[in-house]
Amino acid sequence: MAIDKKLTIAIGALTLCIGKGGTERVATDLAHEMIRRGHTVFILCRDYHKPPPFTLDPRAQYIHLSRDFFRGSQKAIADVRTLLKCRGTDVFLSLQSESTHMLWALACMGTGIPFICSERSDPRFTEAVSWNRPGRHAVLAAADAVHELLPVHMETVPEQWRCKVRFIPNACPGTAARAESQAGLHKNPAILFLGRFIKGKRADALLRAFALLAPEFPGWTLSLVGVGPERGRLRRLAASLGVDARVTVRPSRENVAEDYAEASIYCLPSRVEGFPNTVVEAMAAGLPVVGIADCPAMTSLVHHGENGVLAPDATPESLADTLRPLMSSARVREAMGEKSLELCQRLYERRAVFDQWENFFREMAASKGHTVMDGYAAEPFASMARLSSAARREWLFRNFGQPMPYSIQWWKERAAWFWRNLLGKCRRIKN
């Protein structure tokens, strides 16, 4: 394929219109950059009856699909397949972390369009929580290429498919906030958490660690920035620990650079991350980063003792011991912040990252007409769209050994789980 050939790129991003998460930001940024380079890009997403929260380039197109497609409707899948062919699509990129990969792959079947499966979360989490191992492995087998965000995720890919894997990190944002944030290292001692308020992010562990450190560092504050179901509980916890006057729990600003500019340390104590964009944003702002060593993504991005530190254990005490040396020394924070900025510019520079994506798209487009899913198209029973509704659910959603989705036993177990969860929440609220 000619090096200057302009491509038509389709991006499948189910959640584009839901919120300002990492996947949505990557889909938007990637579309904008490929359009800027002269390619045609359209994004397929679920119709949530509202526009995307990120502003799209006027030349970008986003196509809302009905929920029938995401339920595996044969007709809806066939309609998307026709759409892809009519638009002359050269390559399809699926940005997901769960079973929707399978639907995008089926839409590409028989079209000759190369299919890239981009895994946006830690595959261990995908297999254990948001999907299952058999379904994920089916997609890895069907893909023409597999995109992983970090080399540490390679060990979750079966050996026979590792030849398909390509590593491309997320690109860093601009560094406009750096000057202000460096001033904050000295004048406004503050710890920042920026992310969703869900249990897996473990913002409560950071809050408890801050409460342990508060008497020792009376000038420091903690900002917990984000949205999510844990927000109310975090506010109550801050009050119960007696640090609510020094802790802020609020949504992020329109310009998140201002949040980094007011911080001296960025801390993300997550259990699971695919590629935490906020860590790279903090690095671009010249901040030292703190995390917990049981998160593979954090150990990949945070070079312990260089651009940040990692707590050895997922306890408030361990996290407090890890934060203490940084809070005690502006010199240490500044040195680590400088290293953060240097690493960010060297490893995650925007132009270099988007060059990798463009080369990747060209490489995959060269295989158009000779794809893995084209081979499946010749086997009638290999197509999920030709199977019964029950068999589709079996293939997509079932963890084998568990009740089949929507069976009587499945509904009983779901009801039992719902009531246990509800009663547990009621007890926590009462206490």
ABEGO torsion letter per residue (X at the ends): XBAABBBBBBBBBAAAAABBBAAAAAAAAAAAAAAAAGBBBBBBBBBAGBBBABBBBAABBBBBBBAAAAAGBAAAAAAAAAAAAAAGBABBBBBBABAAAAAAAAAABGAGBBBBBBBABBAAAAAAAABBAAAAAAAAAABABBBBABAAAAAABBAAAAAABBBBBBBBBBAAAAAAAAAAAAABBBBBBBEBBBAAAGAAAAAAAAAAAAAABAABBBBBBEBEAAAAAAAAAAAAAGAAAABBBBBBBABAAAAAAABABBBBABABBABBAAAAAAAAAGBBBBBBAABAAAAAABBBGAAEBBBABBBAAAAAAAAAAAAABAAAAAAAAAAAAAAAAAAABAAAAAAAAAAAAAAAAAABGBBAAAAAAABAAABAAABBAAAAAAAAABBBGBBBBGBAAAAAAAAAAAAAAAAAAAAAAAX
